[in-house]
Amino acid sequence: MYDVIVIGGGAAGLMAAGTAASLGANTILLEKNNRPGKKLLITGKGRCNVTNAAAMSDFMDQIPADGRFLYSAFAALTNEDLRAFLDRAGVATKVERGGRVFPVSDKSADVLRALTDYAGQTLRTDCAVQELYLENGSLCGVTLSDGKTLSAGRVIVATGGASYPQTGSTGDGYRLARQAGHSVVPIRPSLVPLETKEDWPKEAMGLSLRNVSLSALDESGKLLFFEQGELLFTHFGLSGPLVLSASAHMRDFHRHQYTITIDLKPALDEARLDARLLRDFAAESNKDFINSLGGLLPQKLIPIVARLSGIDPRKKVHEITKTERAHLVALLKGLTVHITKPRPIKEAIITAGGVATKELVPKTMESRLLPGLYFAGEVLDVDAYTGGYNLQIAFSTGYLAGKSAAESLWT
């Protein structure tokens, strides 16, 4: 017999269990894997971008849909509260480009250790939940996959989404939500690599470009995203930090068509880039065009750009016309691909969609349909752009759910 059962040992679940237990609730945390926090360990390439240093009021701009639902959660546990929590646990943090906050050690394992210490003795691994245990329409606990029933009047579902299923995020929370009568907004991948109509990215597979700028547009030409950074060419299209960020703005492939334009030389405007080409061409005037681009482009991109420019690759540099040079400049400043679809959700960093927030009480994370049932983390229909915002959502909603569940015992 427990006061609070937490399902899922990720960021939200560990925070929820530790918070409920710290407030005196007899709490158990059920994790179906043999160890908790598998997804947390791989976030930020193993460095764990725990939050962002931006003002909490600015967080709303990073949440494309229904950010207002998170006002109470963010007020309950701010980014500064989270950093103070980690500092007390011996995990100092630092701020990097774009306000991204990482542990000073650059080790996600240190963040996981702080959370598992906080959850303490509540944690039970290798415990998969089959369904909610209901009697006469009331929540009485959960039934495990082995048929055993655990009793509790408060259950927090923090099972994650459906991305990276190898870490245990296999959509279990959606099944439990539907059992309780909740609506689940159709899930889709977010922060995910993108497939292109064009085949040429395959030729550049494995090439990573730094300090390029990327623009994402819809079919009307509306600019959805613009940023400078790093991208990666793959056998299916595009990946890398810029592309993952852009993908979060491409939210409806059924109704819209999207393109991505890459500026290979964002530090140079067209006039200065043309002047650079003139200098390069003057120094190598008797070379073939295909052999004159080594100082301007990575080797893998040279045959691609030469072909897309329409200039005969064997044409001597001194024979290239002003019009041809203008086309080349435009190509270097606007290398465009058409996006056909995102990669499968199992390759996404974040799951968009999930338990409908209109059916939850934002001040507590409790279900409006089944008293005693709470939701936290990625299982919710709330997601954000890259930069640490999604983990802050997990920590804040987990904290608020754990606090609310525990405090309800005495009210």
Residue pairs with C-beta under 8 A, 6 or more apart in sequence:
1 26
1 151
1 152
2 26
2 27
2 28
2 141
2 150
2 151
2 152
3 20
3 25
3 26
3 27
3 152
3 153
3 154
3 405
3 406
3 409
4 17
4 20
4 25
4 26
4 27
4 28
4 152
4 154
4 155
4 156
4 402
4 405
4 406
5 27
5 28
5 30
5 141
5 142
5 150
5 152
5 154
5 155
5 156
6 13
6 16
6 17
6 20
6 27
6 28
6 29
6 30
6 122
6 155
6 156
6 158
6 402
7 13
7 30
7 129
7 142
7 155
7 156
7 157
7 158
7 159
7 172
7 173
7 176
8 30
8 31
8 157
8 158
8 159
8 160
8 172
8 173
8 377
8 379
9 17
9 29
9 30
9 31
9 33
9 36
9 37
9 119
9 123
9 125
10 36
10 37
10 38
10 39
10 40
10 158
10 159
10 160
10 168
10 169
10 377
10 378
10 394
11 37
11 40
11 115
11 377
11 391
11 394
11 395
11 398
12 158
12 160
12 376
12 377
12 378
12 394
12 395
12 397
12 398
12 401
13 29
13 31
13 36
13 156
13 158
13 159
13 376
13 377
13 398
14 29
14 36
14 37
14 115
14 116
14 118
14 119
14 123
14 398
15 77
15 115
15 118
15 376
15 394
15 395
15 398
15 399
15 402
16 29
16 156
16 158
16 374
16 376
16 398
16 399
16 401
16 402
16 405
17 27
17 28
17 29
17 119
17 122
17 123
17 156
17 402
18 115
18 118
18 119
18 120
18 122
18 402
19 398
19 399
19 402
19 403
19 406
20 27
20 122
20 156
20 402
20 403
20 405
20 406
21 27
21 119
21 120
21 121
21 122
22 118
23 402
23 403
23 406
23 407
24 406
24 409
25 154
25 405
25 406
25 409
27 122
27 402
27 406
28 122
28 124
28 150
28 152
29 36
29 119
29 122
29 123
29 124
30 124
30 127
30 128
30 129
30 142
30 144
30 150
31 123
31 124
31 125
31 126
31 127
31 168
32 126
32 127
32 128
32 129
32 145
32 168
32 172
33 125
33 126
33 167
33 168
34 125
34 126
35 125
36 112
36 115
36 116
36 119
36 123
36 125
37 112
37 115
37 116
38 166
38 167
38 168
39 160
39 164
39 167
39 168
39 169
40 48
40 108
40 111
40 112
40 115
41 48
41 108
41 109
41 112
42 108
42 164
42 167
43 49
43 108
43 349
43 391
44 100
44 102
44 108
46 106
46 107
46 108
47 102
47 103
47 106
47 107
47 108
48 102
48 103
48 107
48 108
48 110
48 111
48 391
49 100
49 101
49 102
49 386
49 387
49 388
49 391
50 82
50 83
50 86
50 93
50 101
50 102
50 103
50 111
50 388
50 391
50 392
50 395
51 79
51 82
51 83
51 101
51 388
51 389
51 391
51 392
51 395
52 59
52 62
52 79
52 98
52 99
52 100
52 101
52 387
52 388
52 389
52 392
53 79
53 95
53 99
53 100
53 101
54 62
54 79
54 99
56 74
56 75
56 78
56 79
59 67
59 70
59 74
59 79
59 384
59 389
59 392
60 67
60 68
60 70
62 384
62 385
62 387
62 389
63 70
63 382
63 383
63 384
63 385
63 389
63 393
64 248
64 249
64 251
64 383
64 384
64 385
65 251
65 381
65 382
65 383
66 357
66 381
66 382
67 382
68 362
69 357
69 360
69 362
69 382
70 362
70 382
70 393
70 396
70 397
71 362
72 362
72 363
72 364
72 400
73 362
73 365
73 393
73 396
73 397
73 399
73 400
74 392
74 396
76 396
76 399
76 400
76 403
77 395
77 396
77 399
77 400
78 396
79 101
79 392
82 392
82 395
82 396
83 93
83 101
85 114
85 118
86 92
86 93
86 103
86 111
86 114
87 93
89 113
89 114
89 117
89 118
90 110
90 114
91 103
91 104
91 105
91 110
91 111
91 113
91 114
92 103
92 104
92 105
93 101
93 102
93 103
93 104
94 101
94 102
94 103
94 104
95 101
96 102
98 387
99 387
99 388
100 387
100 388
101 388
103 110
103 111
116 123
127 144
128 144
128 145
128 172
129 142
129 143
129 144
129 145
129 172
129 176
130 142
130 143
130 144
130 145
130 147
131 142
131 143
131 175
131 176
131 179
132 139
132 141
132 142
132 143
132 155
132 176
132 179
132 180
132 373
133 139
133 140
133 141
133 142
133 143
133 149
133 150
133 151
134 140
134 179
138 371
138 372
139 153
139 154
139 155
139 180
139 370
139 371
139 372
139 373
140 151
140 152
140 153
141 149
141 150
141 151
141 152
141 153
141 155
142 149
142 150
142 152
142 155
143 149
143 150
144 150
153 372
154 372
154 373
154 374
154 405
154 406
154 408
154 409
155 372
155 373
155 374
156 365
156 374
156 375
156 376
156 398
156 401
156 402
156 405
157 173
157 176
157 177
157 355
157 373
157 374
157 375
157 376
157 379
158 173
158 375
158 376
158 377
158 379
158 394
158 398
158 401
159 169
159 171
159 172
159 173
159 176
159 377
159 379
160 167
160 168
160 169
160 173
160 351
160 377
160 378
160 379
161 169
161 171
161 173
161 187
161 350
161 351
161 354
161 378
161 379
162 169
162 170
162 171
162 174
162 187
162 345
162 346
162 351
163 169
163 189
163 192
163 345
163 346
163 347
163 348
163 349
163 350
163 351
163 378
164 346
164 348
164 349
165 346
166 346
169 351
169 378
171 187
173 354
173 355
173 375
173 379
174 184
174 187
174 354
174 355
174 379
177 184
177 355
177 375
177 379
178 184
180 367
180 369
180 370
180 373
181 369
181 370
182 355
182 356
182 359
182 367
182 369
183 355
183 356
183 359
184 353
184 354
184 355
184 356
184 381
185 353
185 354
185 355
185 356
185 381
186 353
187 345
187 351
187 352
187 353
187 354
188 251
188 342
188 345
188 351
188 352
188 353
189 247
189 342
189 343
189 344
189 345
189 347
189 348
189 350
189 351
189 352
190 247
190 248
190 251
190 348
190 349
190 350
190 351
190 352
190 383
191 244
191 245
191 247
191 248
191 348
191 349
191 350
191 385
191 386
191 390
192 244
192 247
192 342
192 343
192 345
192 347
192 348
192 349
193 234
193 236
193 237
193 238
193 239
193 243
193 244
193 247
193 342
193 343
193 347
194 237
194 238
194 239
194 243
194 246
194 247
194 250
194 260
194 339
194 341
194 342
194 343
195 236
195 237
195 339
195 340
195 341
195 342
195 343
196 236
196 237
196 238
196 260
196 337
196 338
196 339
196 340
197 337
197 338
197 339
197 340
198 337
198 338
200 304
200 307
200 308
201 233
201 234
201 236
201 237
201 238
201 337
202 233
202 234
202 235
202 236
203 300
203 303
203 304
204 233
204 300
204 301
204 304
205 233
205 234
205 235
206 232
206 233
206 234
206 300
207 232
207 233
207 298
207 300
207 301
208 230
208 231
208 232
208 233
208 240
209 230
209 231
209 232
209 233
209 240
209 262
209 264
209 298
210 229
210 230
211 228
211 229
211 230
211 266
211 267
212 228
212 229
212 230
212 231
212 242
212 262
212 263
212 264
212 266
213 226
213 227
213 228
213 229
213 262
213 263
213 266
214 225
214 226
214 227
214 228
214 229
214 231
214 242
214 243
214 246
214 260
214 261
214 262
214 263
215 223
215 225
215 226
215 260
215 261
215 263
216 223
216 224
216 225
216 226
216 246
216 249
216 250
216 258
216 259
216 260
217 223
217 224
217 258
217 259
217 260
217 261
218 224
218 256
218 257
218 258
219 256
219 257
219 258
224 246
224 249
224 250
224 258
225 245
225 246
225 248
225 249
227 242
227 245
227 246
228 242
228 266
229 240
229 241
229 242
229 245
230 240
230 241
230 242
231 238
231 239
231 240
231 241
231 242
231 243
231 262
232 238
232 239
232 240
232 243
233 239
233 300
236 343
237 337
237 339
237 340
238 260
238 337
241 386
243 260
244 349
244 386
245 385
245 386
246 260
247 342
248 350
248 352
248 383
248 384
248 385
248 386
249 385
250 256
250 258
250 339
250 342
251 352
253 341
253 342
257 338
257 339
258 338
258 339
259 336
259 337
259 338
259 339
260 336
260 337
260 339
261 334
261 335
261 336
262 334
262 335
262 336
262 337
263 332
263 333
263 334
263 335
264 297
264 301
264 332
264 333
264 335
265 273
265 332
265 333
268 276
270 329
270 330
270 333
273 329
273 332
273 333
274 325
274 326
274 329
276 296
277 296
277 325
277 328
277 329
278 325
280 292
280 295
280 296
281 292
281 317
281 318
281 320
281 325
284 291
284 292
284 317
285 316
285 317
285 318
286 316
286 317
286 318
287 316
287 317
288 313
288 314
288 315
288 316
288 317
289 306
289 311
289 312
289 313
289 314
289 315
289 316
289 317
289 320
290 302
290 303
290 306
290 313
290 314
292 317
293 302
293 305
293 306
294 302
296 332
297 305
303 313
305 328
305 331
305 332
305 335
306 313
307 313
308 331
308 335
309 324
309 327
309 328
309 331
310 324
310 327
311 320
311 324
311 327
311 328
342 348
345 351
349 386
349 390
350 378
350 383
350 384
350 390
351 378
351 383
352 381
352 383
353 381
354 378
354 379
354 380
354 381
354 382
355 375
355 379
355 380
355 381
356 381
357 380
357 381
357 382
359 367
359 368
359 369
360 366
360 367
360 368
360 375
360 380
361 367
361 368
363 404
364 374
364 400
364 401
364 404
364 408
365 374
365 375
365 376
365 397
365 400
365 401
365 404
366 372
366 373
366 374
366 401
366 404
366 405
366 408
367 373
367 374
367 375
372 405
372 408
374 401
374 404
374 405
375 397
375 401
376 394
376 397
376 398
376 400
376 401
376 402
377 393
377 394
377 397
377 398
378 390
378 394
380 393
380 397
382 393
383 390
383 393
384 390
384 393
